[in-house]
Amino acid sequence: MFPGEIDVLPDIYLNHLGTIFTRFTTQDSGNISYGVRTATRKKYFVKTAGDPADSAPYLDFDGRVALLRNAAALAESVVHPALPALHAVIESPAGPLLVYDWRDGEHLGTNRDDPASAHQRFKALPVPEILAALDALYDLHARLDAAGWVEGDFYDGALLYDFDAHQLTVVDLDTYRQGPHLNDMGRMFGSSRFMAPEQFSRGAPIDTRTTAYVLARAALVLLSDTTLDPDAFRGTHAHYAVLQEATTTRYPSYEAFHHAWSSASVQTDG
């Protein structure tokens, strides 16, 4: 259905493909994304590198294109229900278009202090529903970890939740990297609510232990007040113990963290 290459700009092609029913721009990334509905009522999410002449974002056009190609490699290496399927990479004069499945859901990373926000409504859900979403998030990262991917700039802004279908979707993993590497920035990109200590220290190793720490922080953000205060934590004692170890003495790998979390879930179910 999708060509490998087009000779027009993305929005022109997409208007021929179907109806653009929404358009997303960001202030810092420079990416422009679209929701497109075809004549058969099929909906897609299409991500592009934005305007090649736009020099305002922190990454130039070539840098944005490189991240999109990285995102395509990640999507092609892992299949998981929480990760939208990538259908095509279309080359254009404005860089690649990544064509994903459209996923319904509300963004958990905006207006966090507003009681009516998706973030606060998600945190108010029954604990078993939040745990099910976290299980999906952690299972996805087990597959990413097995495929060699190391977390990069993950935070609640990467999460969509469909409150009707009770489905978590994970997006925007463009900055994940293959294999362990060294922090070459000092303070890396990311939200301090999620980041591991090594993500603030230039030259520190960034590896599977980093993924474990950041994903443990996600549970403390979504099931607690972002701290290790046991009175604020809404989960079980077994899950709390896993998160405490993950963010203090640390697990040696993401696999070890995921195994501990899964074991805690089995204890809860029992």
C-alpha positions as a LaTeX table, in Angstrom:
\begin{tabular}{lrrr}
\hline
Residue & $x$ (\AA) & $y$ (\AA) & $z$ (\AA) \\
\hline
Met1 & 0.00 & 0.00 & 0.00 \\
Phe2 & 2.80 & 2.42 & 0.85 \\
Pro3 & 5.52 & 3.44 & $-1.61$ \\
Gly4 & 9.16 & 3.22 & $-0.66$ \\
Glu5 & 9.81 & 6.77 & $-1.86$ \\
Ile6 & 7.86 & 9.89 & $-2.78$ \\
Asp7 & 8.98 & 13.06 & $-4.57$ \\
Val8 & 6.66 & 15.48 & $-2.74$ \\
Leu9 & 6.58 & 16.87 & 0.79 \\
Pro10 & 4.94 & 14.68 & 3.47 \\
Asp11 & 1.77 & 16.71 & 3.95 \\
Ile12 & 1.07 & 16.72 & 0.20 \\
Tyr13 & 1.43 & 12.94 & 0.02 \\
Leu14 & $-0.67$ & 12.39 & 3.13 \\
Asn15 & $-3.49$ & 14.57 & 1.81 \\
His16 & $-3.57$ & 12.28 & $-1.24$ \\
Leu17 & $-3.40$ & 9.16 & 0.94 \\
Gly18 & $-6.44$ & 10.18 & 2.98 \\
Thr19 & $-7.65$ & 12.83 & 5.42 \\
Ile20 & $-5.27$ & 14.42 & 7.90 \\
Phe21 & $-7.48$ & 14.60 & 10.99 \\
Thr22 & $-4.85$ & 15.88 & 13.41 \\
Arg23 & $-1.37$ & 17.39 & 13.33 \\
Phe24 & 1.19 & 17.37 & 16.13 \\
Thr25 & 4.11 & 19.75 & 16.51 \\
Thr26 & 6.49 & 20.16 & 19.45 \\
Gln27 & 8.49 & 23.14 & 20.59 \\
Asp28 & 11.77 & 21.32 & 21.12 \\
Ser29 & 12.04 & 18.24 & 18.87 \\
Gly30 & 11.23 & 19.78 & 15.49 \\
Asn31 & 9.25 & 16.69 & 14.48 \\
Ile32 & 5.86 & 17.04 & 12.83 \\
Ser33 & 3.43 & 14.13 & 13.09 \\
Tyr34 & 0.03 & 13.45 & 11.61 \\
Gly35 & $-3.06$ & 11.38 & 12.19 \\
Val36 & $-4.31$ & 10.16 & 8.80 \\
Arg37 & $-7.56$ & 8.36 & 7.95 \\
Thr38 & $-7.71$ & 6.53 & 4.61 \\
Ala39 & $-10.76$ & 5.93 & 2.44 \\
Thr40 & $-11.12$ & 2.50 & 4.07 \\
Arg41 & $-11.35$ & 4.21 & 7.49 \\
Lys42 & $-7.98$ & 2.83 & 8.53 \\
Lys43 & $-6.08$ & 5.26 & 10.77 \\
Tyr44 & $-2.31$ & 5.75 & 10.89 \\
Phe45 & 0.12 & 7.83 & 12.90 \\
Val46 & 2.82 & 9.29 & 10.65 \\
Lys47 & 5.97 & 10.85 & 12.11 \\
Thr48 & 8.35 & 13.08 & 10.14 \\
Ala49 & 11.50 & 15.11 & 10.80 \\
Gly50 & 9.64 & 18.36 & 10.21 \\
Asp51 & 10.79 & 21.33 & 8.16 \\
Pro52 & 14.39 & 20.86 & 6.94 \\
Ala53 & 14.88 & 24.63 & 7.22 \\
Asp54 & 13.74 & 24.78 & 10.86 \\
Ser55 & 16.85 & 25.53 & 12.92 \\
Ala56 & 15.07 & 26.28 & 16.21 \\
Pro57 & 14.95 & 22.72 & 17.68 \\
Tyr58 & 17.84 & 21.37 & 19.75 \\
Leu59 & 18.64 & 18.92 & 16.92 \\
Asp60 & 19.27 & 20.03 & 13.36 \\
Phe61 & 17.44 & 18.35 & 10.48 \\
Asp62 & 20.11 & 15.65 & 9.99 \\
Gly63 & 19.96 & 14.84 & 13.69 \\
Arg64 & 16.18 & 14.54 & 13.58 \\
Val65 & 16.39 & 12.24 & 10.57 \\
Ala66 & 18.94 & 10.06 & 12.38 \\
Leu67 & 16.61 & 9.67 & 15.37 \\
Leu68 & 13.73 & 8.67 & 13.10 \\
Arg69 & 15.88 & 6.00 & 11.48 \\
Asn70 & 16.82 & 4.80 & 14.98 \\
Ala71 & 13.13 & 4.67 & 15.92 \\
Ala72 & 12.42 & 2.61 & 12.81 \\
Ala73 & 15.19 & 0.15 & 13.69 \\
Leu74 & 13.74 & $-0.25$ & 17.19 \\
Ala75 & 10.19 & $-0.81$ & 15.90 \\
Glu76 & 11.43 & $-3.35$ & 13.37 \\
Ser77 & 13.34 & $-5.30$ & 16.02 \\
Val78 & 10.59 & $-5.76$ & 18.62 \\
Val79 & 6.93 & $-6.74$ & 18.37 \\
His80 & 4.76 & $-6.13$ & 21.44 \\
Pro81 & 1.10 & $-5.21$ & 22.08 \\
Ala82 & 2.16 & $-1.99$ & 23.85 \\
Leu83 & 4.23 & $-0.83$ & 20.88 \\
Pro84 & 2.43 & 0.45 & 17.75 \\
Ala85 & 3.33 & $-1.56$ & 14.66 \\
Leu86 & 5.49 & 0.18 & 12.06 \\
His87 & 4.02 & $-0.38$ & 8.59 \\
Ala88 & 6.42 & 1.55 & 6.38 \\
Val89 & 9.35 & 3.93 & 6.12 \\
Ile90 & 8.76 & 6.23 & 3.16 \\
Glu91 & 11.64 & 8.35 & 1.87 \\
Ser92 & 10.81 & 11.93 & 0.89 \\
Pro93 & 12.59 & 15.24 & 0.11 \\
Ala94 & 11.95 & 16.12 & 3.79 \\
Gly95 & 13.37 & 12.90 & 5.18 \\
Pro96 & 11.65 & 9.63 & 6.12 \\
Leu97 & 7.99 & 9.24 & 7.01 \\
Leu98 & 7.41 & 6.56 & 9.67 \\
Val99 & 3.93 & 5.08 & 9.26 \\
Tyr100 & 2.62 & 3.45 & 12.44 \\
Asp101 & $-0.70$ & 2.05 & 13.57 \\
Trp102 & $-2.86$ & 4.73 & 15.14 \\
Arg103 & $-3.51$ & 4.14 & 18.84 \\
Asp104 & $-6.35$ & 5.76 & 20.75 \\
Gly105 & $-5.42$ & 7.04 & 24.17 \\
Glu106 & $-4.76$ & 10.06 & 26.35 \\
His107 & $-1.29$ & 11.42 & 27.04 \\
Leu108 & $-0.10$ & 10.78 & 30.62 \\
Gly109 & 2.67 & 13.38 & 30.50 \\
Thr110 & 0.71 & 16.66 & 30.33 \\
Asn111 & $-1.06$ & 18.87 & 32.88 \\
Arg112 & 0.04 & 16.54 & 35.67 \\
Asp113 & $-1.26$ & 18.73 & 38.50 \\
Asp114 & $-4.74$ & 19.14 & 37.03 \\
Pro115 & $-7.17$ & 16.74 & 38.78 \\
Ala116 & $-8.99$ & 16.30 & 35.46 \\
Ser117 & $-5.81$ & 15.40 & 33.53 \\
Ala118 & $-5.19$ & 11.92 & 32.17 \\
His119 & $-2.17$ & 11.72 & 34.48 \\
Gln120 & $-4.23$ & 12.22 & 37.63 \\
Arg121 & $-7.12$ & 10.07 & 36.42 \\
Phe122 & $-4.67$ & 7.26 & 35.66 \\
Lys123 & $-3.14$ & 7.53 & 39.14 \\
Ala124 & $-6.64$ & 7.33 & 40.64 \\
Leu125 & $-7.45$ & 4.04 & 38.88 \\
Pro126 & $-7.76$ & 0.86 & 40.95 \\
Val127 & $-4.32$ & $-0.49$ & 41.80 \\
Pro128 & $-4.75$ & $-3.75$ & 39.82 \\
Glu129 & $-5.40$ & $-1.72$ & 36.64 \\
Ile130 & $-2.26$ & 0.37 & 37.17 \\
Leu131 & $-0.26$ & $-2.76$ & 37.89 \\
Ala132 & $-1.53$ & $-4.33$ & 34.66 \\
Ala133 & $-0.33$ & $-1.29$ & 32.72 \\
Leu134 & 3.05 & $-1.42$ & 34.45 \\
Asp135 & 3.31 & $-5.13$ & 33.70 \\
Ala136 & 2.78 & $-4.33$ & 30.00 \\
Leu137 & 5.40 & $-1.56$ & 30.15 \\
Tyr138 & 7.91 & $-3.85$ & 31.88 \\
Asp139 & 7.25 & $-6.77$ & 29.56 \\
Leu140 & 7.85 & $-4.51$ & 26.54 \\
His141 & 11.15 & $-3.41$ & 28.03 \\
Ala142 & 12.13 & $-7.02$ & 28.68 \\
Arg143 & 11.86 & $-7.58$ & 24.92 \\
Leu144 & 13.70 & $-4.34$ & 24.16 \\
Asp145 & 16.43 & $-5.31$ & 26.63 \\
Ala146 & 16.75 & $-8.76$ & 25.06 \\
Ala147 & 17.11 & $-7.07$ & 21.66 \\
Gly148 & 19.97 & $-4.92$ & 23.01 \\
Trp149 & 18.16 & $-1.60$ & 23.49 \\
Val150 & 19.08 & 0.66 & 26.41 \\
Glu151 & 16.64 & 3.25 & 27.75 \\
Gly152 & 17.00 & 6.85 & 26.64 \\
Asp153 & 14.86 & 9.83 & 27.73 \\
Phe154 & 11.93 & 7.73 & 28.96 \\
Tyr155 & 9.26 & 9.49 & 31.03 \\
Asp156 & 5.47 & 9.58 & 31.34 \\
Gly157 & 5.35 & 11.66 & 28.16 \\
Ala158 & 6.02 & 8.39 & 26.32 \\
Leu159 & 2.78 & 6.86 & 27.62 \\
Leu160 & $-0.74$ & 6.89 & 26.20 \\
Tyr161 & $-3.62$ & 5.24 & 28.03 \\
Asp162 & $-6.98$ & 4.25 & 26.58 \\
Phe163 & $-9.30$ & 4.38 & 29.59 \\
Asp164 & $-12.11$ & 2.57 & 27.74 \\
Ala165 & $-10.00$ & $-0.30$ & 26.42 \\
His166 & $-7.66$ & $-0.35$ & 29.47 \\
Gln167 & $-4.70$ & $-0.36$ & 27.10 \\
Leu168 & $-1.27$ & 1.23 & 27.56 \\
Thr169 & 0.66 & 2.38 & 24.50 \\
Val170 & 4.34 & 3.34 & 24.55 \\
Val171 & 5.60 & 5.87 & 22.00 \\
Asp172 & 8.57 & 8.12 & 21.21 \\
Leu173 & 11.42 & 5.72 & 22.00 \\
Asp174 & 13.57 & 7.41 & 19.34 \\
Thr175 & 16.49 & 8.09 & 21.70 \\
Tyr176 & 16.95 & 4.50 & 22.91 \\
Arg177 & 20.37 & 3.18 & 21.94 \\
Gln178 & 21.80 & $-0.19$ & 21.03 \\
Gly179 & 24.12 & $-1.61$ & 23.66 \\
Pro180 & 25.87 & $-0.07$ & 26.65 \\
His181 & 27.55 & 3.30 & 26.14 \\
Leu182 & 29.05 & 6.17 & 28.10 \\
Asn183 & 27.26 & 9.35 & 29.10 \\
Asp184 & 28.74 & 11.88 & 26.68 \\
Met185 & 26.58 & 14.83 & 27.77 \\
Gly186 & 26.75 & 15.29 & 31.53 \\
Arg187 & 23.10 & 15.96 & 32.35 \\
Met188 & 21.36 & 13.88 & 29.70 \\
Phe189 & 17.99 & 14.61 & 28.14 \\
Gly190 & 15.11 & 13.48 & 30.30 \\
Ser191 & 12.87 & 14.20 & 33.26 \\
Ser192 & 14.66 & 14.24 & 36.60 \\
Arg193 & 11.68 & 12.41 & 38.13 \\
Phe194 & 12.74 & 9.32 & 36.17 \\
Met195 & 16.48 & 9.65 & 35.57 \\
Ala196 & 19.18 & 7.43 & 37.06 \\
Pro197 & 22.24 & 8.97 & 38.80 \\
Glu198 & 24.55 & 8.00 & 35.93 \\
Gln199 & 22.44 & 10.10 & 33.57 \\
Phe200 & 23.77 & 13.21 & 35.32 \\
Ser201 & 27.45 & 12.22 & 35.27 \\
Arg202 & 29.60 & 12.62 & 32.15 \\
Gly203 & 31.55 & 9.45 & 31.37 \\
Ala204 & 29.31 & 7.19 & 33.48 \\
Pro205 & 28.16 & 3.88 & 31.94 \\
Ile206 & 24.61 & 3.82 & 30.58 \\
Asp207 & 23.40 & 0.26 & 30.32 \\
Thr208 & 20.76 & $-2.27$ & 31.31 \\
Arg209 & 21.03 & $-1.17$ & 34.96 \\
Thr210 & 19.98 & 2.30 & 33.83 \\
Thr211 & 16.89 & 0.86 & 32.16 \\
Ala212 & 15.99 & $-0.93$ & 35.39 \\
Tyr213 & 16.32 & 2.23 & 37.49 \\
Val214 & 14.30 & 4.44 & 35.14 \\
Leu215 & 11.49 & 1.91 & 34.77 \\
Ala216 & 11.35 & 1.47 & 38.55 \\
Arg217 & 11.00 & 5.23 & 38.86 \\
Ala218 & 8.00 & 5.02 & 36.52 \\
Ala219 & 6.16 & 2.92 & 39.10 \\
Leu220 & 6.98 & 5.41 & 41.86 \\
Val221 & 5.59 & 8.21 & 39.72 \\
Leu222 & 2.39 & 6.35 & 38.81 \\
Leu223 & 1.73 & 4.45 & 42.06 \\
Ser224 & 3.12 & 6.92 & 44.58 \\
Asp225 & 4.12 & 10.57 & 45.05 \\
Thr226 & 7.42 & 9.95 & 43.17 \\
Thr227 & 9.22 & 9.17 & 46.45 \\
Leu228 & 9.99 & 6.00 & 48.38 \\
Asp229 & 7.65 & 7.06 & 51.19 \\
Pro230 & 5.95 & 3.74 & 52.03 \\
Asp231 & 2.82 & 5.53 & 53.24 \\
Ala232 & 2.34 & 7.14 & 49.82 \\
Phe233 & 2.80 & 3.91 & 47.85 \\
Arg234 & $-0.45$ & 2.34 & 46.63 \\
Gly235 & 0.98 & $-1.02$ & 45.60 \\
Thr236 & 1.85 & $-4.11$ & 47.61 \\
His237 & 4.69 & $-4.54$ & 50.08 \\
Ala238 & 6.34 & $-6.98$ & 47.65 \\
His239 & 6.25 & $-4.48$ & 44.80 \\
Tyr240 & 7.51 & $-1.70$ & 47.08 \\
Ala241 & 10.51 & $-3.84$ & 48.09 \\
Val242 & 11.42 & $-4.35$ & 44.43 \\
Leu243 & 11.24 & $-0.64$ & 43.68 \\
Gln244 & 13.24 & 0.23 & 46.78 \\
Glu245 & 16.05 & $-2.11$ & 45.77 \\
Ala246 & 15.91 & $-0.97$ & 42.14 \\
Thr247 & 16.45 & 2.68 & 43.10 \\
Thr248 & 18.91 & 2.28 & 46.02 \\
Thr249 & 21.26 & $-0.70$ & 46.00 \\
Arg250 & 20.27 & $-1.36$ & 42.34 \\
Tyr251 & 19.66 & $-4.55$ & 40.40 \\
Pro252 & 22.57 & $-5.81$ & 38.26 \\
Ser253 & 20.46 & $-5.85$ & 35.11 \\
Tyr254 & 17.04 & $-5.06$ & 33.73 \\
Glu255 & 16.39 & $-8.80$ & 33.51 \\
Ala256 & 16.97 & $-9.15$ & 37.27 \\
Phe257 & 14.63 & $-6.24$ & 38.00 \\
His258 & 11.92 & $-7.63$ & 35.72 \\
His259 & 12.21 & $-11.09$ & 37.28 \\
Ala260 & 11.89 & $-9.59$ & 40.78 \\
Trp261 & 8.85 & $-7.52$ & 39.75 \\
Ser262 & 7.17 & $-10.54$ & 38.13 \\
Ser263 & 7.84 & $-12.62$ & 41.24 \\
Ala264 & 6.25 & $-9.90$ & 43.38 \\
Ser265 & 3.20 & $-9.96$ & 41.11 \\
Val266 & 2.89 & $-13.72$ & 41.51 \\
Gln267 & 3.00 & $-13.30$ & 45.30 \\
Thr268 & 0.25 & $-10.69$ & 45.03 \\
Asp269 & $-1.90$ & $-12.94$ & 42.84 \\
Gly270 & $-1.41$ & $-15.79$ & 45.26 \\
\hline
\end{tabular}
